[in-house]
Amino acid sequence: MKRLLNTLYVTEPDLYLAADGNNVEILKNYERVKRIPLVNLEAIVTFGHQGISPNLLEKCLYNNIPVAFLSMRGNFKGRIIGKQNGNVLLRRKQYRIADDEAAATEIARNFIFGKVYNQRWLLERAIRDHALKIDVPQVKAVSTELNGQLENLLACTDLETLLGLEGNLAKRYFTVFDQLILQDQADFPFHGRNRRPPLDRVNAMLSFAYTLLKNECVTALESNGLDSYVGFFHQDRPGRTSLALDLMEELRGAVAERTVLTMINRQQIKASDFIIKEDGSVLLTDDGRRTFLRNWQERKSVKIVHPYLKEKIEWGLVPFVQAKLLTAYLRGDLDMYPPFLWK
């Protein structure tokens, strides 16, 4: 099993990254702030316009450590990665399936099945653990609807039908998402999903979590030899990592949304960790991003039993394991792609 390594998140705009032997040297005003061995890193993610030395970029390319560049808002800007893993036959198989709607739908519907299954269990956990704090009939009605559509998802034979069903179920799920917010409800209201830009603190956190998750899915797919830009559910679009968006569907509820809810309900993040701009958009502050990333990293090290492999792994390895299972399916080693189903 792959060993869980760290992701280096650089959030301050005045830091410079350089190489010192086989280490990343973090500099501020030409003085060292921190020194991290490259062997301990899985990826580097920078926010804003920090500089990075050509020597460090060369070492990252040689060690296959991807470097992702995000804006201070958390919008993905670009990514540098070394030599592609895997072989050409695997990617050719991926491309052939992506061009065959029936074959692509067989994989895509498992991604969406996993998404709906996991989001449904988020609702069921709330009913089980917090029945006195939520509107149980309302939440139960949506949970029952999601559960009732699982068979219909698996019966889909075309992407258009699957897309319509997924969109409707997502809307229904988010009609009760506010019920899962148990603390500081006045500071963290939620009236539906919005983005580009997010217009409330919950949506700002969700967008940030999805960006982090997508970047980890890209790394997982590329390290398993797949092309993260060619998906089965999300269609090709220049610059869009469609397969990473596919893979993260089943992990939205279990990873991203659970992290957001946990941080709010444990009061690990406050209203003061956000700023509201003149256009109404809501952003995490520098301190808010650091708080979010610290909790994100801590959660990645928590161990679980993978529901398909029945082996103990860290949460942070879940995207890698799912990408590996997808690779096994494409190579013909599995009869179907097993989505991540978490309770």
Secondary structure, DSSP 8 states (H G I E B T S, - for coil): -----EEEEE--TTEEEEESSSEEEEEETTEEEEEEEGGGEEEEEEESS-EE-HHHHHHHHHTT--EEEE-TT--EEEEE--S--S-HHHHHHHHHHHT-HHHHHHHHHHHHHHHHHHHHHHHHHHHHH-TTTS-HHHHHHHHHHHHHTHHHHHH--SHHHHHHHHHHHHHHHHTSGGGG--S-TTTS---S---SS--SHHHHHHHHHHHHHHHHHHHHHHHTT--TT--SSS---TT--HHHHHHHHTTIIIIIIHHHHHHHHTT-S-GGGEEE-TTS-EEE-HHHHHHHHHHHHHHHT-EEE-TTT--EEEGGGHHHHHHHHHHHHHTTSSSS-------
